[in-house]
Amino acid sequence: MIVATAVCPHPPLLLRELTGSRDAAADLRAACEKAVAELLAADPDTVVVVGGADTSAEDVRGRVPVRSFGGTGERVPPREALPLSLAVARRLLDSAGCRAPVEMTAVAWDAGAEETAALGRRIAARPGRVALLVMGDGGACRGEKAPGHLDERTFEVDGAVRTALETGDPAALTGLDPDLAAELLIAGRAAFQVMAHAAGPGQRARLLYDDDPFGVLYLVALWRPGHTPEA
Amino acid sequence: MLRLRGREYGPDESLVMAIVNRTPDSFYDRGATWDDAPAFERVRRVVAEGADIVDIGGIKAAPGAEIDADEEKRRVVDFVAAVREEFPDLVISVDTWRASVGRAVCEAGADLLNDAWGGHDPGLAEVAAEYGAALVCTHTGGVTPRTRPHRVHYDDVVRDAIDATVALAERAVALGVDPASAIIDPAHDFGKNTWHSLELTRRLDEMTATGWPVLVSLSNKDFVGETLGLPVGERLTGTLAATAVCAWHGAQIHRVHEVARTRQVLDMVASIRGVRPPARTVRGLA
């Protein structure tokens, strides 16, 4: 049973070592930390993390490969390195002092409807109190200086994602078109669809962050099932 | 480790020492801060630009009219006292080779004696020890103060500079100077031709490998001018290039005319070395 769901983006910027002495992502990181803290406050037996990666995989383990993005820290061998989305989740959970067991699942960027639905249903069917941490970004084509330059189509699609996360509307997420999302560099598309299938309808939702300071839409959200009693 | 005015600096912290001349005839500023008011304005400006140390000098390095100790004191002692009063935490250095002047400026609040003429007056190190001041130990090849190099030659100028400055530093420590406050300086252009100064720059890592904190004074000097074929006033770029190389090799204190631009170079080099995070990084990380 899913007792709470949190959504966080996963830019490398959330790793504090990478943002320089004038932390460029302090407010975003604070919002993510708040979301994860509230997720853990639901007293889960297990934290399940879902994040995009090049290939799908369950029970992913590894370390945060900060050095592969920058800084001067230790290098993590590739076979021990978590994919970025799960690495950021690992860091957020560690920062929050998470003591519950964590299970990480990678979902391929291009995973289709059947795969995301099946994975979502498996998570929903898990016994015990499950906290779901979904790692996903909005579009990266939101301006002339955005990573993917400007694609005007992104505002409608990103707007739909924002509304879905803000109102707790899974159906709007399952309706995202994978091909269009890929063109708009919406890195969270597959993870959002897993979330939609896992969480189901009737969510109480809150948006904790909604901005695109660097041309990528970052959304931080919390969902609680409408009918679940507090822990 | 470096200690100045009671503050400790790690090996990766670089310091900018701003030159403040109380002379009517120094080569670069030609008397711009000879009077009190502009001299004070310069101190305020370099502090605002991030200078960690001011180096106050009453006698230009080049040959010229004889300046006796009394005149040198008139030029610097009261000024040191006034700077100390306005900037209680600023590290104040005085560029002098005379023990009697060193004593007077330490009484007035100086923290560092910049013995630019390489221990010509052995009493200066004793004064530093007596007052708990730091001391810059420079290499001049044994020349008399305010003389120009003439046909100087060394078997190995870097070896000579290391041996001479380390010997001066060890002597100072034996006299009671804090080992973390004994600084060595190869003294570009002092008792050296341009080739010597270039080699000292190229091999400065050998000097920093001694473990003593290293100061370099490169600003607008003749070795920069001769290397680029440029007169005084057009040597900033060359100075900054040499500064970058010395910083890369581990020089810790940089004695300069141009504070803000030097600070930028030192910050850039420190980040390239990986000992200073960039100011703000977003590119490719969003």
Chai-1 contact restraints between the chains, C-beta under 6 A:
chainA,res_idxA,chainB,res_idxB,connection_type,confidence,min_distance_angstrom,max_distance_angstrom,comment,restraint_id
A,P11,B,A286,contact,1.0,0.0,6.0,A-B,restraint_1
A,P12,B,L285,contact,1.0,0.0,6.0,A-B,restraint_2
A,L13,B,L285,contact,1.0,0.0,6.0,A-B,restraint_3
A,L18,B,L285,contact,1.0,0.0,6.0,A-B,restraint_4
A,T19,B,T281,contact,1.0,0.0,6.0,A-B,restraint_5
A,G20,B,P277,contact,1.0,0.0,6.0,A-B,restraint_6
A,G20,B,P278,contact,1.0,0.0,6.0,A-B,restraint_7
A,G20,B,A279,contact,1.0,0.0,6.0,A-B,restraint_8
A,G20,B,R280,contact,1.0,0.0,6.0,A-B,restraint_9
A,G20,B,T281,contact,1.0,0.0,6.0,A-B,restraint_10
A,S21,B,P277,contact,1.0,0.0,6.0,A-B,restraint_11
A,S21,B,A279,contact,1.0,0.0,6.0,A-B,restraint_12
A,R22,B,A279,contact,1.0,0.0,6.0,A-B,restraint_13
A,R22,B,R280,contact,1.0,0.0,6.0,A-B,restraint_14
A,A24,B,R280,contact,1.0,0.0,6.0,A-B,restraint_15
A,A24,B,V282,contact,1.0,0.0,6.0,A-B,restraint_16
A,T72,B,G274,contact,1.0,0.0,6.0,A-B,restraint_17
A,F214,B,V282,contact,1.0,0.0,6.0,A-B,restraint_18
A,F214,B,A286,contact,1.0,0.0,6.0,A-B,restraint_19
A,V216,B,A286,contact,1.0,0.0,6.0,A-B,restraint_20
